[in-house]
């Protein structure tokens, strides 16, 4: 009989606890379910958006070389619908190219300047910086191009930057500095396993002794 009384007390205590806390427990369970479902929905939505952005970017690339003007709508869609994403930054690079080819140098310059400062991905920022330097040089602003090439760059882009620096210096008649730039480009390209043939041709055209850092042609 003592056991039965003890069990009855436990049941009554459980009922009392449920009357006092049952609503909170149910609310907590519902909230947990809602959070899980919300997270799953958010993940699915993000995946769907990323897939759509990839499709739009593929469309942009398909038209960029053959019909640049037709690539603009896809680029602008990426900028408007996927702002803040790497796809939007890549679209910005594409639009800058379209603008340069269309004679809109000022618009391209502003877009590239924005990307060098605000692009999410370091590679995109670097590409924008290099293209901005090429734009400045092409517009006759050689010193501005050289300033744009200052500073530390990711190793994968250093050979391209040093080659461009050499090109700009040649145009200014600063041949000794150009030789050093090409030598640096050769050394870095070789280190990164990149093609060195064109850099070697540019360096050989200047004559003079080659820096010991430069190595064989790929």
Secondary structure, DSSP 8 states (H G I E B T S, - for coil): -HHHHHHHHHHHHHHHHHHHHHHHHHHHHHHHHHHHHHHHHHHHHHHHHHHHHHHHHHHHHHHHTT-HHHHHHHHHHHHHHSTTSHHHHHHHHHHHHHHHHTT-HHHHHHHHHHHHHH-SSHHHHHHHHHHHHHHHHHTT-HHHHHHHT-S---HHHHHHHHHHHHHHHHHTT-HHHHHHHHHHHHHHHHHHT---HHHHHHHHHH-S---TT-----
